[in-house]
């Protein structure tokens, strides 16, 4: 049966589709679209994260904290209450002050990473990448990700007219990055080191590094990763078991296999929030690295696609802000933050889907952990602040405030 048989003019349908596409393009081109899309997507991811941390951690919390099923989510909520005001503060900071903090931030991050090698270091899962600071333990490598991005953006902004020279592209960014990555590798944290390498590679690409250097860098890192993996049998089995998790189901493939079981049992719309079964002791790190598996089990394909789309919305908005920026620091910093957050999302989802090795990378804004959550929120707060300073966005926001002010003054006159 054709459209003519039912009395539908195909030209009318094509015109309607074209009109909708034009309306969508017009809406996406508005000055405030990226700004509000970034705000809304971040808020939704944060909300989904709190709900899933509560669900994924309830059984583990009940066991570890004397019957308190809400212990972990209460900690996460505390970090949210710290991170959101920190993000708001970051969005209001002058760019001059942010850049002034770039070098001190990198130095502080390096010192914190070095302190993990002292008696203050805390070992978890065979990695000494935590630092005991009074009542809380923090993971300095999460702070280092943001510090590296802001520092590299500051250096490249200062050298903006000199970036035609390879020397100015590489020095001092590459040596500084190697120091930070070296300190992270000293902690035996290969996953975070790879994320930092990806951030550095992206920063080099955005400033126009020649393609030959990328090939050399990728080859060097490939050899380094292979050497580090081959030097530790446990690490090697973990990095290779993802190709067939069920081959060594009871040992190295346990986590990946149960992650796949959780996703496959969720179907299209999931078992329902709280109804997942894998979190009852069979899925390690259910509320941290493998929270995406619990999300897939309880919210199904629809829930996982929603989370991925929200991350893509964040990436689209931040990339648009970066492309429209006239300040080179804003452009480089925004792009670096996009690569960091989107790259971690892709690695985490790839881990859960058994497309990548399990290397202990959390899902930004969703997984449990204040050390990862607060820097991520601060980074997004900075991008939101960059957007607010763009002339067309500032004018649009001012225009929206003006009618409210007129309405309030009219009420007062009555």
Buried (B, 14 or more C-beta within 10 A) or exposed (E): EEEEEEEEEEEEEEEEEEEEEEEEEEEEEEBBBBBEBBBBBBEBBBEBBBBBBBBBBBBBBBEEBEEEBBBBBEBBBEBBEBBBEBBBEBBEBEBEEBBEBBBEBBEBBBEBBBBBEEEEBBEEEEBBBBBBEEEEBBBBBBBBBBBBBBBBBBBBBBBBEEBEEEEBBBEEBBEBBEBBBEBBBBBBBBBBBBBBBBBBBBBBBBBEBEEEBEEEBEEEBEEBBEEBBEEBEEBBBBBBBBEEBEEBBEEBBBBBBBBBBBBEBBEEEBBEBEEBBBBEEBBBBBBBBBBBBBBBBBBBBEBBEBBBEBBEBBBBBBBBBBEBBEBBBBBBBBBBBBBBBBBBBBBBBBBBBBEBBBBBBBBBBBBBBBBBBBBBBBBBBBBBBBBBBBEEBEEBBEEEEEEEEEEEEEEEEE
